[in-house]
Amino acid sequence: MSPSTEPAAEPASEPAADRLGHDDGPCLERLWPSVSVWLGLAVMAGFSGVVALPFGAVPGAVTSLAVLVAIAVLLLAGTPAVGVRGGEFVAGRAHVPVTLLGAVTVLDAAGMRQAHGPGLDARAHLCLRGWVRPGLRLDVVDPQDPTPYWLVSCRRPQRLADAVQARRAAR
C-alpha cells in the first residue's frame, strides 16, 4: 500500500503521555525538535536582529522576534507523529496497515546513518528528523506497493517495534 497523504487525526481528549504504550490505544511519539534545534533557532533569530540594527534597536528587536516566531511555527507545524494507531503504522500523514508490514528492525544512530546513507533504496518511504538519531526500518510486504520499506526516525524504536508486533498479532 502506498503512503497515503490523508491526515491521520489524533485523539484530542488524551494527553500525549497517556497515549504511549497502551495495548488497546494508540502508541504514538511526536518528533519534537531537540534543545539544540531551539538554541540554534534563538541564535539565528539574534543574528537576524543584528542585521537590522543599522535601522535602529526597535527594527532589530522586531526582526529577531519575527524570525523566531516564524521559524518556531514552521518547526512545530512540521513535527510528525510516528507510531501505531488503530491497525495502522503512522508516520506523519502517511499510514500503512500493520498487516502489510514485514520485518521491523530497530536501528541505533549508526544503523540509521547507514540506512539513510549508503544503504538507502531510493524507493523507500522516509520520515526522518535530523535531531532524532535512532529509528525503525519497517519492510513492506504488499506486492502491489513499489515501496520496499519505511525508514522512520523515533526516540523509542523498541517500544514502537513492540507496538507494531503486538498490533499485528492482535489482528
C-alpha angles and dihedrals in degrees: 000000000000118000109272120222094211112122113253105219118222121220104258096200099066124073113237093247091057093052094059118094103356111139094213097042138048122298103210134162126194116219095222117181114266126245090259090057091053091047090050089050091053091050091048091050090050092051091049088054090052089056089057095045094096086069092053141280095281095054088046093052093044091050092050092049093046092051091046094051096042095051093041090054091049092048093050093044090052095050107115129204116228128191144066123320122170106328095328139089108229128202110175107306094339121091139176129188112256088230088068093054122095125183117006113207123195110218127197122209093280092047092050091048089054093042096053094035124044094351096054121123107211090223093060121114110239131201102170134159118189093218092058109071107183125057151146137273111208116190115218114221098185105122091207094055117085090200106102096194147342121244111201132178115225136158095221104038096162091054092052092044089053090049091053091049092047093048091047091050090049092055 
